[in-house]
Amino acid sequence: MQKKIAVLVRDRHSEALRMSLGLILLDDLVDVYVLDKKLHATEETELHVETMKVMDMQIYTNCRENEGMEYLPVDEIARRLPQYDHILAY
């Protein structure tokens, strides 16, 4: 049975994105939420974000500086979180 997993990214951006990609190998639905600040732009994080887009993963953010991600205000993110089976914070 497919599980719904939310990954909350605050710190360790590259590690959190890498781990998020690994979770889709189990055929689970994984949504990523980049919270509170701009994603650290490194070659590695850019590769992870591009791979997520190719894999049709949803990437949300509450920081308008994060280009290429769907902006959601904090209250909307809070409303969505109870629908997940697991929530992983990084």
Biopython code that builds the backbone (N, CA, C, O; Angstrom):
import numpy as np
from Bio.PDB.StructureBuilder import StructureBuilder

atoms = [
    (1, "MET", "N", (0.836, -1.180, 0.000)),
    (1, "MET", "CA", (0.000, 0.000, 0.000)),
    (1, "MET", "C", (0.887, 1.252, 0.000)),
    (1, "MET", "O", (1.818, 1.364, 0.798)),
    (2, "GLN", "N", (0.592, 2.165, -0.883)),
    (2, "GLN", "CA", (1.375, 3.391, -0.996)),
    (2, "GLN", "C", (1.126, 4.297, 0.206)),
    (2, "GLN", "O", (-0.014, 4.537, 0.600)),
    (3, "LYS", "N", (2.224, 4.792, 0.776)),
    (3, "LYS", "CA", (2.127, 5.725, 1.900)),
    (3, "LYS", "C", (2.377, 7.139, 1.396)),
    (3, "LYS", "O", (3.047, 7.352, 0.386)),
    (4, "LYS", "N", (1.819, 8.097, 2.127)),
    (4, "LYS", "CA", (2.041, 9.512, 1.826)),
    (4, "LYS", "C", (3.027, 10.058, 2.852)),
    (4, "LYS", "O", (2.804, 9.970, 4.060)),
    (5, "ILE", "N", (4.113, 10.620, 2.352)),
    (5, "ILE", "CA", (5.185, 11.109, 3.213)),
    (5, "ILE", "C", (5.454, 12.576, 2.898)),
    (5, "ILE", "O", (5.575, 12.961, 1.735)),
    (6, "ALA", "N", (5.547, 13.387, 3.947)),
    (6, "ALA", "CA", (5.940, 14.792, 3.806)),
    (6, "ALA", "C", (7.339, 14.950, 4.393)),
    (6, "ALA", "O", (7.618, 14.476, 5.494)),
    (7, "VAL", "N", (8.202, 15.611, 3.658)),
    (7, "VAL", "CA", (9.543, 15.917, 4.151)),
    (7, "VAL", "C", (9.616, 17.427, 4.344)),
    (7, "VAL", "O", (9.442, 18.194, 3.397)),
    (8, "LEU", "N", (9.876, 17.843, 5.582)),
    (8, "LEU", "CA", (9.992, 19.263, 5.921)),
    (8, "LEU", "C", (11.468, 19.633, 5.930)),
    (8, "LEU", "O", (12.240, 19.105, 6.731)),
    (9, "VAL", "N", (11.855, 20.528, 5.055)),
    (9, "VAL", "CA", (13.265, 20.889, 4.881)),
    (9, "VAL", "C", (13.510, 22.254, 5.501)),
    (9, "VAL", "O", (12.992, 23.266, 5.028)),
    (10, "ARG", "N", (14.303, 22.273, 6.560)),
    (10, "ARG", "CA", (14.703, 23.542, 7.183)),
    (10, "ARG", "C", (16.219, 23.695, 7.145)),
    (10, "ARG", "O", (16.736, 24.723, 6.708)),
    (11, "ASP", "N", (16.905, 22.698, 7.591)),
    (11, "ASP", "CA", (18.367, 22.690, 7.616)),
    (11, "ASP", "C", (18.840, 21.488, 6.798)),
    (11, "ASP", "O", (18.030, 20.675, 6.355)),
    (12, "ARG", "N", (20.119, 21.385, 6.607)),
    (12, "ARG", "CA", (20.702, 20.266, 5.857)),
    (12, "ARG", "C", (19.961, 20.042, 4.538)),
    (12, "ARG", "O", (19.498, 18.938, 4.252)),
    (13, "HIS", "N", (19.859, 21.082, 3.761)),
    (13, "HIS", "CA", (19.062, 21.055, 2.538)),
    (13, "HIS", "C", (19.428, 19.905, 1.610)),
    (13, "HIS", "O", (18.557, 19.147, 1.184)),
    (14, "SER", "N", (20.702, 19.773, 1.299)),
    (14, "SER", "CA", (21.114, 18.741, 0.356)),
    (14, "SER", "C", (20.777, 17.348, 0.879)),
    (14, "SER", "O", (20.272, 16.506, 0.137)),
    (15, "GLU", "N", (21.053, 17.112, 2.140)),
    (15, "GLU", "CA", (20.755, 15.812, 2.763)),
    (15, "GLU", "C", (19.257, 15.519, 2.722)),
    (15, "GLU", "O", (18.854, 14.400, 2.404)),
    (16, "ALA", "N", (18.440, 16.501, 3.037)),
    (16, "ALA", "CA", (16.985, 16.309, 3.051)),
    (16, "ALA", "C", (16.458, 16.006, 1.650)),
    (16, "ALA", "O", (15.600, 15.138, 1.488)),
    (17, "LEU", "N", (16.954, 16.701, 0.650)),
    (17, "LEU", "CA", (16.505, 16.455, -0.717)),
    (17, "LEU", "C", (16.961, 15.089, -1.212)),
    (17, "LEU", "O", (16.201, 14.383, -1.874)),
    (18, "ARG", "N", (18.192, 14.715, -0.895)),
    (18, "ARG", "CA", (18.707, 13.397, -1.282)),
    (18, "ARG", "C", (17.865, 12.295, -0.662)),
    (18, "ARG", "O", (17.501, 11.334, -1.339)),
    (19, "MET", "N", (17.555, 12.428, 0.618)),
    (19, "MET", "CA", (16.753, 11.437, 1.317)),
    (19, "MET", "C", (15.344, 11.370, 0.737)),
    (19, "MET", "O", (14.772, 10.286, 0.624)),
    (20, "SER", "N", (14.783, 12.513, 0.370)),
    (20, "SER", "CA", (13.446, 12.550, -0.229)),
    (20, "SER", "C", (13.408, 11.752, -1.527)),
    (20, "SER", "O", (12.459, 11.010, -1.782)),
    (21, "LEU", "N", (14.429, 11.908, -2.332)),
    (21, "LEU", "CA", (14.501, 11.143, -3.578)),
    (21, "LEU", "C", (14.615, 9.651, -3.300)),
    (21, "LEU", "O", (14.014, 8.844, -4.009)),
    (22, "GLY", "N", (15.367, 9.281, -2.292)),
    (22, "GLY", "CA", (15.502, 7.872, -1.938)),
    (22, "GLY", "C", (14.187, 7.242, -1.519)),
    (22, "GLY", "O", (13.960, 6.057, -1.763)),
    (23, "LEU", "N", (13.324, 8.016, -0.896)),
    (23, "LEU", "CA", (12.040, 7.484, -0.426)),
    (23, "LEU", "C", (11.111, 7.074, -1.563)),
    (23, "LEU", "O", (10.261, 6.205, -1.371)),
    (24, "ILE", "N", (11.252, 7.674, -2.735)),
    (24, "ILE", "CA", (10.353, 7.311, -3.831)),
    (24, "ILE", "C", (10.679, 5.933, -4.402)),
    (24, "ILE", "O", (9.880, 5.373, -5.153)),
    (25, "LEU", "N", (11.830, 5.387, -4.059)),
    (25, "LEU", "CA", (12.185, 4.048, -4.533)),
    (25, "LEU", "C", (11.233, 2.990, -4.002)),
    (25, "LEU", "O", (11.091, 1.929, -4.610)),
    (26, "LEU", "N", (10.582, 3.258, -2.887)),
    (26, "LEU", "CA", (9.623, 2.320, -2.312)),
    (26, "LEU", "C", (8.225, 2.536, -2.875)),
    (26, "LEU", "O", (7.259, 1.946, -2.391)),
    (27, "ASP", "N", (8.117, 3.375, -3.890)),
    (27, "ASP", "CA", (6.849, 3.665, -4.561)),
    (27, "ASP", "C", (5.853, 4.401, -3.677)),
    (27, "ASP", "O", (4.642, 4.310, -3.881)),
    (28, "ASP", "N", (6.370, 5.132, -2.693)),
    (28, "ASP", "CA", (5.515, 5.959, -1.847)),
    (28, "ASP", "C", (5.379, 7.345, -2.473)),
    (28, "ASP", "O", (6.213, 7.753, -3.282)),
    (29, "LEU", "N", (4.328, 8.061, -2.095)),
    (29, "LEU", "CA", (4.134, 9.438, -2.537)),
    (29, "LEU", "C", (4.890, 10.347, -1.575)),
    (29, "LEU", "O", (4.617, 10.346, -0.375)),
    (30, "VAL", "N", (5.830, 11.116, -2.092)),
    (30, "VAL", "CA", (6.662, 11.986, -1.258)),
    (30, "VAL", "C", (6.498, 13.429, -1.727)),
    (30, "VAL", "O", (6.764, 13.748, -2.886)),
    (31, "ASP", "N", (6.058, 14.298, -0.816)),
    (31, "ASP", "CA", (5.981, 15.732, -1.070)),
    (31, "ASP", "C", (7.026, 16.426, -0.207)),
    (31, "ASP", "O", (7.249, 16.043, 0.941)),
    (32, "VAL", "N", (7.660, 17.443, -0.763)),
    (32, "VAL", "CA", (8.737, 18.155, -0.074)),
    (32, "VAL", "C", (8.286, 19.584, 0.220)),
    (32, "VAL", "O", (7.722, 20.259, -0.642)),
    (33, "TYR", "N", (8.541, 20.034, 1.450)),
    (33, "TYR", "CA", (8.207, 21.394, 1.885)),
    (33, "TYR", "C", (9.490, 22.084, 2.331)),
    (33, "TYR", "O", (10.057, 21.725, 3.363)),
    (34, "VAL", "N", (9.954, 23.066, 1.572)),
    (34, "VAL", "CA", (11.143, 23.844, 1.926)),
    (34, "VAL", "C", (10.654, 25.035, 2.744)),
    (34, "VAL", "O", (9.935, 25.896, 2.237)),
    (35, "LEU", "N", (11.052, 25.073, 4.015)),
    (35, "LEU", "CA", (10.463, 26.021, 4.954)),
    (35, "LEU", "C", (11.408, 27.147, 5.372)),
    (35, "LEU", "O", (12.602, 26.939, 5.590)),
    (36, "ASP", "N", (10.838, 28.331, 5.475)),
    (36, "ASP", "CA", (11.384, 29.488, 6.184)),
    (36, "ASP", "C", (12.562, 30.220, 5.556)),
    (36, "ASP", "O", (12.832, 31.357, 5.942)),
    (37, "LYS", "N", (13.270, 29.626, 4.612)),
    (37, "LYS", "CA", (14.391, 30.345, 4.004)),
    (37, "LYS", "C", (14.666, 29.808, 2.607)),
    (37, "LYS", "O", (14.153, 28.763, 2.206)),
    (38, "LYS", "N", (15.477, 30.542, 1.892)),
    (38, "LYS", "CA", (15.827, 30.156, 0.536)),
    (38, "LYS", "C", (16.687, 28.892, 0.562)),
    (38, "LYS", "O", (17.575, 28.740, 1.400)),
    (39, "LEU", "N", (16.401, 28.005, -0.365)),
    (39, "LEU", "CA", (17.173, 26.775, -0.496)),
    (39, "LEU", "C", (18.619, 27.122, -0.844)),
    (39, "LEU", "O", (18.863, 27.960, -1.712)),
    (40, "HIS", "N", (19.582, 26.483, -0.170)),
    (40, "HIS", "CA", (20.991, 26.722, -0.476)),
    (40, "HIS", "C", (21.263, 26.272, -1.904)),
    (40, "HIS", "O", (21.124, 25.091, -2.220)),
    (41, "ALA", "N", (21.644, 27.188, -2.754)),
    (41, "ALA", "CA", (21.873, 26.884, -4.168)),
    (41, "ALA", "C", (23.273, 26.324, -4.364)),
    (41, "ALA", "O", (24.248, 27.069, -4.463)),
    (42, "THR", "N", (23.356, 25.014, -4.418)),
    (42, "THR", "CA", (24.607, 24.341, -4.745)),
    (42, "THR", "C", (24.341, 23.452, -5.953)),
    (42, "THR", "O", (23.190, 23.219, -6.322)),
    (43, "GLU", "N", (25.389, 22.970, -6.552)),
    (43, "GLU", "CA", (25.231, 22.064, -7.692)),
    (43, "GLU", "C", (24.422, 20.831, -7.285)),
    (43, "GLU", "O", (23.582, 20.347, -8.044)),
    (44, "GLU", "N", (24.683, 20.342, -6.096)),
    (44, "GLU", "CA", (23.994, 19.146, -5.609)),
    (44, "GLU", "C", (22.501, 19.400, -5.375)),
    (44, "GLU", "O", (21.668, 18.600, -5.800)),
    (45, "THR", "N", (22.158, 20.502, -4.705)),
    (45, "THR", "CA", (20.736, 20.766, -4.454)),
    (45, "THR", "C", (19.993, 21.040, -5.763)),
    (45, "THR", "O", (18.842, 20.630, -5.914)),
    (46, "GLU", "N", (20.630, 21.721, -6.697)),
    (46, "GLU", "CA", (19.989, 21.974, -7.987)),
    (46, "GLU", "C", (19.720, 20.673, -8.732)),
    (46, "GLU", "O", (18.667, 20.520, -9.351)),
    (47, "LEU", "N", (20.661, 19.737, -8.678)),
    (47, "LEU", "CA", (20.466, 18.426, -9.300)),
    (47, "LEU", "C", (19.305, 17.684, -8.643)),
    (47, "LEU", "O", (18.483, 17.079, -9.331)),
    (48, "HIS", "N", (19.237, 17.731, -7.313)),
    (48, "HIS", "CA", (18.143, 17.056, -6.600)),
    (48, "HIS", "C", (16.788, 17.650, -6.985)),
    (48, "HIS", "O", (15.839, 16.906, -7.232)),
    (49, "VAL", "N", (16.688, 18.970, -7.038)),
    (49, "VAL", "CA", (15.420, 19.620, -7.387)),
    (49, "VAL", "C", (15.021, 19.265, -8.818)),
    (49, "VAL", "O", (13.852, 18.976, -9.075)),
    (50, "GLU", "N", (15.961, 19.281, -9.739)),
    (50, "GLU", "CA", (15.653, 18.916, -11.127)),
    (50, "GLU", "C", (15.179, 17.470, -11.216)),
    (50, "GLU", "O", (14.230, 17.171, -11.941)),
    (51, "THR", "N", (15.830, 16.576, -10.487)),
    (51, "THR", "CA", (15.420, 15.168, -10.479)),
    (51, "THR", "C", (14.014, 15.023, -9.918)),
    (51, "THR", "O", (13.220, 14.235, -10.433)),
    (52, "MET", "N", (13.699, 15.774, -8.869)),
    (52, "MET", "CA", (12.350, 15.730, -8.294)),
    (52, "MET", "C", (11.307, 16.163, -9.316)),
    (52, "MET", "O", (10.234, 15.567, -9.405)),
    (53, "LYS", "N", (11.617, 17.185, -10.075)),
    (53, "LYS", "CA", (10.673, 17.656, -11.092)),
    (53, "LYS", "C", (10.467, 16.598, -12.174)),
    (53, "LYS", "O", (9.342, 16.374, -12.621)),
    (54, "VAL", "N", (11.548, 15.952, -12.593)),
    (54, "VAL", "CA", (11.448, 14.885, -13.589)),
    (54, "VAL", "C", (10.587, 13.736, -13.058)),
    (54, "VAL", "O", (9.833, 13.118, -13.810)),
    (55, "MET", "N", (10.705, 13.458, -11.771)),
    (55, "MET", "CA", (9.952, 12.363, -11.142)),
    (55, "MET", "C", (8.547, 12.803, -10.715)),
    (55, "MET", "O", (7.844, 12.047, -10.045)),
    (56, "ASP", "N", (8.137, 14.002, -11.091)),
    (56, "ASP", "CA", (6.810, 14.548, -10.767)),
    (56, "ASP", "C", (6.534, 14.646, -9.270)),
    (56, "ASP", "O", (5.395, 14.497, -8.829)),
    (57, "MET", "N", (7.580, 14.895, -8.497)),
    (57, "MET", "CA", (7.398, 15.135, -7.066)),
    (57, "MET", "C", (6.938, 16.576, -6.872)),
    (57, "MET", "O", (7.302, 17.461, -7.646)),
    (58, "GLN", "N", (6.145, 16.803, -5.845)),
    (58, "GLN", "CA", (5.663, 18.142, -5.529)),
    (58, "GLN", "C", (6.628, 18.806, -4.546)),
    (58, "GLN", "O", (6.990, 18.219, -3.526)),
    (59, "ILE", "N", (7.037, 20.027, -4.860)),
    (59, "ILE", "CA", (7.925, 20.788, -3.988)),
    (59, "ILE", "C", (7.219, 22.094, -3.635)),
    (59, "ILE", "O", (6.902, 22.899, -4.510)),
    (60, "TYR", "N", (6.981, 22.288, -2.347)),
    (60, "TYR", "CA", (6.278, 23.468, -1.853)),
    (60, "TYR", "C", (7.227, 24.290, -0.987)),
    (60, "TYR", "O", (8.214, 23.769, -0.468)),
    (61, "THR", "N", (6.924, 25.564, -0.836)),
    (61, "THR", "CA", (7.732, 26.427, 0.022)),
    (61, "THR", "C", (6.874, 27.544, 0.606)),
    (61, "THR", "O", (5.879, 27.960, 0.013)),
    (62, "ASN", "N", (7.277, 28.016, 1.772)),
    (62, "ASN", "CA", (6.624, 29.198, 2.347)),
    (62, "ASN", "C", (7.527, 30.428, 2.216)),
    (62, "ASN", "O", (7.269, 31.465, 2.827)),
    (63, "CYS", "N", (8.571, 30.304, 1.425)),
    (63, "CYS", "CA", (9.522, 31.395, 1.181)),
    (63, "CYS", "C", (9.447, 31.775, -0.301)),
    (63, "CYS", "O", (9.801, 30.979, -1.171)),
    (64, "ARG", "N", (8.996, 32.968, -0.570)),
    (64, "ARG", "CA", (8.791, 33.396, -1.965)),
    (64, "ARG", "C", (10.094, 33.473, -2.767)),
    (64, "ARG", "O", (10.060, 33.529, -3.997)),
    (65, "GLU", "N", (11.226, 33.478, -2.088)),
    (65, "GLU", "CA", (12.518, 33.537, -2.782)),
    (65, "GLU", "C", (12.851, 32.241, -3.508)),
    (65, "GLU", "O", (13.717, 32.237, -4.382)),
    (66, "ASN", "N", (12.190, 31.150, -3.171)),
    (66, "ASN", "CA", (12.470, 29.852, -3.786)),
    (66, "ASN", "C", (11.759, 29.749, -5.131)),
    (66, "ASN", "O", (10.560, 29.477, -5.197)),
    (67, "GLU", "N", (12.511, 29.968, -6.185)),
    (67, "GLU", "CA", (11.951, 29.931, -7.533)),
    (67, "GLU", "C", (11.729, 28.492, -7.969)),
    (67, "GLU", "O", (12.484, 27.590, -7.607)),
    (68, "GLY", "N", (10.681, 28.298, -8.752)),
    (68, "GLY", "CA", (10.399, 26.972, -9.286)),
    (68, "GLY", "C", (9.692, 26.046, -8.316)),
    (68, "GLY", "O", (9.523, 24.861, -8.602)),
    (69, "MET", "N", (9.275, 26.572, -7.169)),
    (69, "MET", "CA", (8.533, 25.791, -6.180)),
    (69, "MET", "C", (7.183, 26.456, -5.963)),
    (69, "MET", "O", (7.057, 27.675, -6.079)),
    (70, "GLU", "N", (6.183, 25.656, -5.648)),
    (70, "GLU", "CA", (4.856, 26.221, -5.409)),
    (70, "GLU", "C", (4.808, 26.876, -4.035)),
    (70, "GLU", "O", (5.087, 26.233, -3.022)),
    (71, "TYR", "N", (4.453, 28.153, -4.004)),
    (71, "TYR", "CA", (4.359, 28.881, -2.741)),
    (71, "TYR", "C", (3.063, 28.516, -2.027)),
    (71, "TYR", "O", (1.987, 28.503, -2.625)),
    (72, "LEU", "N", (3.191, 28.218, -0.727)),
    (72, "LEU", "CA", (2.040, 28.003, 0.150)),
    (72, "LEU", "C", (2.291, 28.754, 1.449)),
    (72, "LEU", "O", (3.383, 28.657, 2.007)),
    (73, "PRO", "N", (1.315, 29.495, 1.941)),
    (73, "PRO", "CA", (1.489, 30.130, 3.253)),
    (73, "PRO", "C", (1.518, 29.068, 4.354)),
    (73, "PRO", "O", (1.056, 27.943, 4.166)),
    (74, "VAL", "N", (2.063, 29.446, 5.488)),
    (74, "VAL", "CA", (2.240, 28.508, 6.605)),
    (74, "VAL", "C", (0.925, 27.855, 7.017)),
    (74, "VAL", "O", (0.901, 26.656, 7.294)),
    (75, "ASP", "N", (-0.160, 28.609, 7.063)),
    (75, "ASP", "CA", (-1.428, 28.018, 7.497)),
    (75, "ASP", "C", (-1.927, 26.954, 6.525)),
    (75, "ASP", "O", (-2.564, 25.990, 6.950)),
    (76, "GLU", "N", (-1.654, 27.103, 5.238)),
    (76, "GLU", "CA", (-2.043, 26.079, 4.264)),
    (76, "GLU", "C", (-1.182, 24.831, 4.424)),
    (76, "GLU", "O", (-1.683, 23.712, 4.315)),
    (77, "ILE", "N", (0.097, 25.017, 4.678)),
    (77, "ILE", "CA", (0.972, 23.869, 4.935)),
    (77, "ILE", "C", (0.478, 23.123, 6.165)),
    (77, "ILE", "O", (0.402, 21.894, 6.155)),
    (78, "ALA", "N", (0.143, 23.847, 7.219)),
    (78, "ALA", "CA", (-0.361, 23.226, 8.451)),
    (78, "ALA", "C", (-1.643, 22.439, 8.187)),
    (78, "ALA", "O", (-1.845, 21.382, 8.785)),
    (79, "ARG", "N", (-2.503, 22.926, 7.314)),
    (79, "ARG", "CA", (-3.739, 22.210, 6.977)),
    (79, "ARG", "C", (-3.461, 20.915, 6.224)),
    (79, "ARG", "O", (-4.203, 19.942, 6.366)),
    (80, "ARG", "N", (-2.410, 20.896, 5.433)),
    (80, "ARG", "CA", (-2.095, 19.724, 4.610)),
    (80, "ARG", "C", (-1.398, 18.605, 5.386)),
    (80, "ARG", "O", (-1.564, 17.431, 5.058)),
    (81, "LEU", "N", (-0.631, 18.952, 6.395)),
    (81, "LEU", "CA", (0.199, 17.948, 7.064)),
    (81, "LEU", "C", (-0.569, 16.767, 7.661)),
    (81, "LEU", "O", (-0.062, 15.648, 7.590)),
    (82, "PRO", "N", (-1.751, 16.943, 8.241)),
    (82, "PRO", "CA", (-2.448, 15.774, 8.808)),
    (82, "PRO", "C", (-2.825, 14.693, 7.790)),
    (82, "PRO", "O", (-3.136, 13.571, 8.188)),
    (83, "GLN", "N", (-2.808, 14.994, 6.513)),
    (83, "GLN", "CA", (-3.172, 13.994, 5.506)),
    (83, "GLN", "C", (-2.062, 12.976, 5.243)),
    (83, "GLN", "O", (-2.290, 11.974, 4.565)),
    (84, "TYR", "N", (-0.868, 13.224, 5.771)),
    (84, "TYR", "CA", (0.270, 12.342, 5.515)),
    (84, "TYR", "C", (0.351, 11.219, 6.545)),
    (84, "TYR", "O", (-0.032, 11.381, 7.703)),
    (85, "ASP", "N", (0.863, 10.071, 6.084)),
    (85, "ASP", "CA", (1.101, 8.944, 6.988)),
    (85, "ASP", "C", (2.343, 9.184, 7.840)),
    (85, "ASP", "O", (2.391, 8.801, 9.009)),
    (86, "HIS", "N", (3.340, 9.820, 7.243)),
    (86, "HIS", "CA", (4.599, 10.102, 7.947)),
    (86, "HIS", "C", (5.055, 11.512, 7.600)),
    (86, "HIS", "O", (4.888, 11.972, 6.471)),
    (87, "ILE", "N", (5.636, 12.194, 8.589)),
    (87, "ILE", "CA", (6.207, 13.523, 8.389)),
    (87, "ILE", "C", (7.632, 13.487, 8.920)),
    (87, "ILE", "O", (7.860, 13.206, 10.097)),
    (88, "LEU", "N", (8.584, 13.774, 8.046)),
    (88, "LEU", "CA", (9.995, 13.740, 8.413)),
    (88, "LEU", "C", (10.553, 15.153, 8.376)),
    (88, "LEU", "O", (10.453, 15.838, 7.358)),
    (89, "ALA", "N", (11.130, 15.583, 9.464)),
    (89, "ALA", "CA", (11.682, 16.937, 9.555)),
    (89, "ALA", "C", (13.199, 16.900, 9.454)),
    (89, "ALA", "O", (13.856, 16.112, 10.135)),
    (90, "TYR", "N", (13.746, 17.752, 8.606)),
    (90, "TYR", "CA", (15.196, 17.896, 8.464)),
    (90, "TYR", "C", (15.574, 19.317, 8.742)),
    (90, "TYR", "O", (16.753, 19.666, 8.679)),
]
sb = StructureBuilder()
sb.init_structure("model")
sb.init_model(0)
sb.init_chain("A")
sb.init_seg("    ")
for serial, (resi, resn, name, xyz) in enumerate(atoms, 1):
    if name == "N":
        sb.init_residue(resn, " ", resi, " ")
    sb.init_atom(name, np.array(xyz, "f"), 0.0, 1.0, " ", f" {name:<3s}", serial, name[0])
structure = sb.get_structure()
